[in-house]
Amino acid sequence: MKVYTKEGDSGTSALFGSTKRMPKSSTVFEILGLADEVNATLGCALAFLKRPSETALLTSIQEDIFLIGAYIAGLKFSSADKAVWTKRVTDLEDRIDAYSAKLPILKVFILPGGSEASSHIHLARVKVRALERDLVSYSRKKSLKFLLPYINRLSDLLFVLARYVNMELGKKEEIWKKK
């Protein structure tokens, strides 16, 4: 099977299960692109992570992001599917609490960076925030509000995880100093 179809050469595309062509500049494709950016950035972080627990966590998040993209693209969901996302939010909160308990309390702003893995996790975090901003207005139209708590918690988890990875690798956090 060929990767290219040539159907998008005119600047249009179609969503999951649809034959209706829409401009690639449509909001839905912007949101799907952001989800793809999150996944690719997490893939970059995974290239530098060596710990199995964090590797498994980020891989699981990548799978969640793919499913979120499928929902955005039109995959049907049920009330049972929505309930699963409530559990996923709780799981993220448990992870945030577990990593936070191992970190020094943060009373200042830090500059994103440190190790390669941590830097990519920080980059994924800001991409998740962009995805969240766009998904907020789009979710109202498409009944996708149930995904917002997961996306919100995910950026929190990625912030804490980036700090944790740096700590584990002995990388010092750079404190922002107002000039």
C-alpha positions, -999 to 999 in steps of 0.1 A, spaced: 0 0 0 13 34 -9 16 61 18 4 89 -6 -30 91 -21 -27 125 -38 -62 133 -25 -48 161 -3 -29 178 -31 -56 205 -35 -54 214 2 -83 194 15 -87 163 37 -114 142 52 -121 130 87 -123 95 100 -151 76 82 -162 106 61 -160 113 24 -167 150 29 -135 170 20 -126 200 41 -98 226 39 -67 215 57 -67 249 74 -99 239 93 -98 241 131 -102 203 134 -70 197 114 -51 222 135 -62 203 167 -53 170 151 -19 184 142 -13 196 177 -21 161 190 4 147 165 30 172 177 25 160 213 29 124 203 60 131 182 76 151 210 69 124 235 85 100 210 116 122 211 116 121 249 113 83 248 145 81 227 164 95 257 146 78 286 161 46 300 139 39 330 112 13 322 85 29 344 87 63 327 90 47 293 59 27 299 41 59 312 50 80 282 41 52 258 7 48 275 2 86 271 10 84 234 -17 57 230 -41 80 249 -33 109 226 -39 88 195 -73 79 209 -81 115 217 -71 123 181 -95 96 169 -123 111 189 -116 145 175 -116 130 140 -150 116 146 -147 82 163 -179 75 181 -178 72 219 -202 61 246 -209 71 282 -188 41 292 -159 55 272 -163 88 290 -161 70 323 -128 55 313 -114 90 309 -124 99 345 -103 69 357 -74 81 335 -75 115 351 -73 98 385 -44 78 373 -26 109 362 -32 126 395 -18 96 414 13 98 392 16 135 398 14 130 435 39 101 435 65 121 415 59 153 434 65 135 467 101 127 455 109 162 444 120 193 464 91 218 469 92 244 442 88 280 454 103 297 423 100 295 386 124 272 368 136 274 332 126 244 311 156 223 301 182 201 317 186 167 301 176 158 266 146 137 279 135 164 303 137 191 276 115 170 253 91 164 281 89 201 287 83 207 250 55 181 250 40 199 280 37 232 262 23 215 231 -3 198 254 -12 233 267 -17 245 231 -38 214 224 -59 222 254 -65 258 244 -77 248 210 -97 219 223 -116 240 248 -137 258 222 -139 229 198 -150 205 225 -182 226 231 -193 219 196 -185 182 195 -193 170 231 -157 164 238 -156 182 271 -149 149 289 -114 150 275 -104 184 290 -96 172 325 -72 146 311 -55 171 289 -52 196 318 -37 170 342 -14 157 315 4 190 312 8 190 350 22 155 350 46 163 322 59 193 342 65 171 373 80 143 352 104 166 335 116 178 369 118 142 382 139 130 352 163 159 357 166 150 394 173 113 386 200 123 361 216 147 385 207 178 364 203 210 384 172 230 379 179 265 365 160 291 385 145 320 367 160 352 379 143 385 371 168 410 357 
